[in-house]
């Protein structure tokens, strides 16, 4: 029996890309068990449910290379670095799937971005920027959840008077800088959208 380890970042939530890649890689294996230390978005469980019994899944929090026959890592270059090295050293068949993860950061704590506005790896999204939230907790007396809800509504239904939703794809894989984290932020709307987007690659 093949035991295929699958690792993906918690922020990665694109099931169509996940299933396309895993199906292509595992199609020649026959029946297999997909093992994982964590399935934060239920992608592995859903894939197994749709496999008509061909695939089963098993949580394996303390896996070692000896426990598996193959490995698939959805890799953004920042997570699973140690795991990737262990698997390479073991010589087990390993596929790295390149993905982009968009993260929201607080520029008060990640100070190296404070003087930046827009670079290949970073975008400022605070007040006054293209992706800033026009709704303010202070001006309108609304709570954080309400101003984020309004932002999400305008984003989802393309109600912003001066923003093109198609421009959001330029943010894929970047750090989005604001002042909210670790609290909820309108940047989460953008990051969640991009981390669920299938880039077709």
Secondary structure, DSSP 8 states (H G I E B T S, - for coil): -EEEEEE--TT---HHHHHHHHHHHHTTT-SEEEEES--TTSHHHHHHHTTTTSEEEEE-TT--GGG-SEEEEEE-SSSSHHHHHHHHHHT-EEEEEE----EEEETTTSGGGTT-SEETTEEE-STTSTT--S--HHHH---HHHHHHHHHHHHHTT--TT--GGGGGGGTT-EEEES-TTS--HHHHHHHHHHT-----
